[in-house]
Amino acid sequence: MRNAGLTFVCREVLLETASTANRFRLWSTATWTCERTLAEHTRSVLSLALTPDGGKLISGSYDMTIRIWDTASWTCERTVQLGERVVSIKVHGDTVLVGHSNGLINGKIEVRSLETGDSVRTLEGHTDII
């Protein structure tokens, strides 16, 4: 399984994901204490991405979903069901690039609308995990 990482975010918060947990934690860099734990995923959270304005955080999981979080209230605004595990996420403008893995060595990138969660395009042909 891919190692989950850390994402530094605005408002002096550090976000941590654990590759073996269905949650991620929000840490204050001022006090180095855990401010909140978000645990709505049902499988490992492997990727986080922040929108350029810092208003939304997208989490991707092996539970085959991405979740879009409001960073002011830390509530989940939307859950987008996908057909494959999510191993990586990047925000690009008004879209979310989602790297999928079907558990084998091939993967694909799905371009989704940040506003609606709808699929815009799929990039296939990769011969390894994204």
C-alpha positions as CSV (number, residue, x, y, z in Angstrom):
1,M,0.0,0.0,0.0
2,R,1.2,3.5,-0.8
3,N,2.4,5.6,2.1
4,A,0.0,8.4,2.9
5,G,1.5,11.8,3.4
6,L,1.3,15.2,5.0
7,T,-0.2,18.3,3.6
8,F,0.5,21.8,4.9
9,V,-2.5,24.1,4.7
10,C,-3.4,27.7,5.3
11,R,-4.4,29.0,8.7
12,E,-1.4,27.3,10.4
13,V,-2.8,23.8,10.2
14,L,-1.0,20.7,9.3
15,L,-3.0,17.8,8.0
16,E,-1.9,14.2,8.5
17,T,-3.2,11.1,7.0
18,A,-2.5,7.6,8.1
19,S,-2.2,4.8,5.5
20,T,-3.8,2.3,7.9
21,A,-6.6,4.4,9.2
22,N,-10.0,5.7,7.8
23,R,-9.3,9.2,9.1
24,F,-7.0,12.1,9.0
25,R,-6.1,14.6,11.7
26,L,-5.8,18.4,11.8
27,W,-2.8,19.6,13.7
28,S,-2.2,23.2,14.9
29,T,1.3,24.3,14.0
30,A,1.1,26.9,16.8
31,T,0.7,24.4,19.6
32,W,1.5,21.1,17.8
33,T,-1.7,19.6,19.2
34,C,-4.4,17.7,17.4
35,E,-7.3,20.1,16.8
36,R,-9.7,17.6,15.2
37,T,-10.0,14.2,13.7
38,L,-12.2,13.6,10.6
39,A,-13.2,10.0,10.2
40,E,-16.0,9.7,7.6
41,H,-14.1,7.4,5.3
42,T,-14.5,3.7,5.8
43,R,-11.1,2.7,4.5
44,S,-7.6,4.1,4.4
45,V,-7.2,7.8,3.4
46,L,-4.3,8.0,1.1
47,S,-4.4,11.5,-0.4
48,L,-5.4,15.1,0.5
49,A,-5.6,18.1,-1.8
50,L,-6.4,21.7,-1.0
51,T,-8.1,24.2,-3.3
52,P,-5.9,27.2,-4.2
53,D,-8.1,29.5,-2.1
54,G,-7.9,27.2,0.9
55,G,-11.7,26.9,1.1
56,K,-12.1,23.2,0.4
57,L,-10.1,20.1,1.2
58,I,-10.5,16.9,-0.9
59,S,-9.7,13.6,0.7
60,G,-9.4,10.3,-1.3
61,S,-9.7,6.8,0.1
62,Y,-9.5,3.1,-0.6
63,D,-13.2,3.2,0.1
64,M,-13.7,4.3,-3.5
65,T,-14.8,7.8,-2.6
66,I,-13.6,11.4,-2.5
67,R,-15.0,13.7,0.1
68,I,-15.1,17.4,-0.3
69,W,-14.7,19.3,3.0
70,D,-15.4,22.9,3.9
71,T,-12.3,24.2,5.7
72,A,-14.2,26.9,7.7
73,S,-16.5,24.4,9.4
74,W,-14.7,21.1,8.6
75,T,-17.9,19.5,7.5
76,C,-18.2,17.2,4.5
77,E,-20.1,19.0,1.8
78,R,-20.1,16.1,-0.7
79,T,-19.2,12.5,-1.0
80,V,-18.5,11.3,-4.6
81,Q,-18.8,7.6,-5.1
82,L,-16.2,6.1,-7.6
83,G,-15.8,2.6,-8.9
84,E,-12.1,2.2,-7.9
85,R,-9.8,3.0,-5.0
86,V,-8.4,6.5,-4.9
87,V,-4.6,6.6,-4.5
88,S,-3.9,10.3,-5.4
89,I,-5.6,13.6,-5.8
90,K,-4.6,17.0,-7.2
91,V,-6.7,20.1,-7.6
92,H,-6.3,22.0,-10.9
93,G,-8.5,25.0,-11.3
94,D,-12.1,24.0,-11.0
95,T,-11.3,20.3,-11.4
96,V,-10.0,17.4,-9.3
97,L,-7.6,15.0,-10.8
98,V,-8.2,11.6,-9.2
99,G,-5.6,8.7,-9.6
100,H,-7.3,5.3,-9.4
101,S,-6.0,1.8,-8.8
102,N,-8.0,-1.3,-9.4
103,G,-5.7,-3.3,-7.2
104,L,-3.5,-4.5,-10.1
105,I,-0.7,-2.7,-11.8
106,N,-2.8,-0.5,-14.1
107,G,-4.4,2.7,-13.1
108,K,-6.2,5.7,-14.6
109,I,-6.7,9.4,-14.0
110,E,-10.2,10.8,-13.8
111,V,-10.9,14.5,-14.2
112,R,-13.9,15.5,-12.1
113,S,-15.7,18.8,-11.6
114,L,-15.0,20.3,-8.2
115,E,-18.4,21.9,-8.1
116,T,-20.5,18.9,-9.0
117,G,-18.3,15.9,-8.6
118,D,-19.2,14.8,-12.1
119,S,-16.7,13.1,-14.4
120,V,-15.3,15.3,-17.1
121,R,-12.8,13.0,-18.7
122,T,-10.8,9.8,-18.0
123,L,-7.2,9.3,-19.0
124,E,-6.4,5.7,-19.4
125,G,-3.5,3.6,-20.7
126,H,-1.2,3.7,-17.6
127,T,0.7,0.5,-17.0
128,D,1.4,1.1,-13.3
129,I,-0.4,2.6,-10.3
130,I,-0.9,6.3,-10.6
